[in-house]
């Protein structure tokens, strides 16, 4: 076999692979590392060798860019971002449901604090839901009543003092949401 026939076979093989890639819906990537910096490799010419051209250097931004906030995020009064999707209501309700079989038997301060936190997060998710806060009138009213009673004091002593209302609010919302399964499934 001569060198000329080897070159022809290599060219035919490269053309066959390129045709196969096109028929499969993919385009083969040229080996840019071999071409060197500042060059752009284009499709093969009739001789089978890639053409090289000099590319303009990429412009760098004048100011650093920051990652955008979550696209569905809604600012809350505490400065945090609460996602505005119905999925967030589902997630917040699921974490509230996880407190149903807990009690003050082991770590009462943790338990009451967690129930309070989960109720607050569920309330924020309901307010931010695309269906609007009017879709969740009873749960939001109960959370508002609880917040009025607590008067912004989420200390263990205050949560323990109002434990019956705290747990009652959780249980009411759990029952209400189960009567509205389309809101959390």
Secondary structure by P-SEA (a helix, b strand, c coil): ccaaaaaaaaaaaaaaaaaaaaaacbbbbcccccccccccccccccccbbbbbbbccbbbbccccccccccccccccccbbbbccaaaaaaaaaaaaaaccccccccaaaaaaaaaaaaaaaaaaaaaccccccccaaaaaaaaaaaaaacccccaaaaaaaaaaaaaaaaaaaaaaaacccccc
